[in-house]
Amino acid sequence: MQNFFRSDKGIIILLILCFFLILPFFYLHQGLLLIDTGREFYIPQQMLYGEILYKNIFNIYGALSYQFNALLFAIFGQKIATLYWAGILNSLLIIVSLYMLAREFLNKNLSALYSVLIMFALVFQTFLYNSNLTYSFAIVYALSSFILSLLFLIKYIKKDKPFFAYIACLFAGISIANKYEFSLYPFILIYVFLFLKPLGLKNIFKAIAAFLFMPVISYGTLLLQGLNISDIKQSAALLNNLVNAPTLKVFFSKFGVFFDINGILSLIQQNKIFSIFGMLPFLTLVLLVINFKKIYNNKALFVFILCAICAAAKAFFFLNVKHMGIFIFPTSFLAVLILISHYKEKIMPIILSACILLFAADTFSSIQYKNYLLTTSKGHIYSFKKDIQPIEQVTQYILNNTKTKDKVVILPEGSIINFLTDRKGHNFYYNLSPLFYIDVFSEQKVINDFKQNLPEYFVILPINNIEYGNSFFGIDYAQNFYEMIIINYNLVENQNNIKIFKRKNI
């Protein structure tokens, strides 16, 4: 028995046990329902009601995560726990896959400690950026499939079996169908299969078929449902607006995604301890250059380092582990861990243990702030009081005062309320933060579209969007939209800075 738990299978079982022993402390204490996370419940719900992604529903990510979650809703019911458990099981897959990937380069002890670190750094974070209930299921599904693809790619390089190449391509396609985050990765696959470890023409066609398999099914389904070229062009134009949006640059510069020295210095000042991880992608590149010949001779390691650098492209100048950078952290940290352990293997357990304590202390201390309970017909969950109270107040009003067929638009966002009350919002304008209201859609188009089809109710929540350069809807921006509401609606409730408007003459 002792020998079994020293084996890889035994350690994986111990990691799984560790995962489920830690889980109760954080269960239903994650995510941020009012912002982003609520959209992840609302869109799959609307898809079950016949709405089509990119045609009737605005979406900036890949289709697969929403299609998968809609399927889960169809099977297990439209409950908070349905998607939460999907996230939990996906997180477990990430941990096990990362252990197996680490074992391709590290000993068992280091691989196990690294896996525990990722549990506290990524899985059990309580704020928006975790892998159980996050800002976007697209990113966590993309991450798990990317890691699996990378694992099988390394196995292909080491064992030269085409089957591993096919599986690597299959999971790469799944990753891309979820989110663009790892869109540089397919270029590494091409490099490996054509030059580093030639796959052969016949097998390359099989690999391409494996890569395209899930994207074709995902987007083919949308085409069969009624998505057309005009819809695709419209979505592409909106996505182009998003990519070039000045407000997005403001947002990203504040969180380390775009290189902004003042923004990075501010982040370092805010998180002095965690900012030490900010240079991981750059450090990986430096170590690759310094040790290029030695690393290049180890083909599997060379490819892994290339993949880690490409995966970190979005956070290359500063990997913000308190923000979106946490989804890049697992591969970036593993890359540096592997490269340093070749020289300092004896002290690496100490370094890993210190990192585990750092993230564990931060994660456990954050639970105390997410202790306000939201109880609904679709399950309960804990979060910040300032996050839950508006949901409670508006949900209660809607259930008591509106009809099921009434359309209720929550501004600037808050589609979790639509999900919980089974009231349809606006499936294109469910988020009118400054980024979307000003730059992606444009104010005049938003106002004109609403004038043509006014909903029965508007709800304006006191959500601060200062990270986009403007604070409150109707006050700091969207004043013209607010005027349209005043002209056509009666204010029926005004409590706690929450305004509910009912359309006149209904």
PyMOL commands that set and color helices and strands:
alter all, ss='L'
color gray80, all
select helices_A, chain A and resi 4-6+8-26+33-48+64-76+80-103+108-123+137-159+162-178+180-182+185-196+201-225+229-243+246-254+261-270+274-277+280-290+292-297+299-311+313-315+324-327+329-369+385-401+415-421+434-440+443-452+466-468+479-488
alter helices_A, ss='H'
color red, helices_A
select strands_A, chain A and resi 372-376+379-383+408-411+457-460+489-495+498-503
alter strands_A, ss='S'
color yellow, strands_A
deselect
rebuild
show_as cartoon
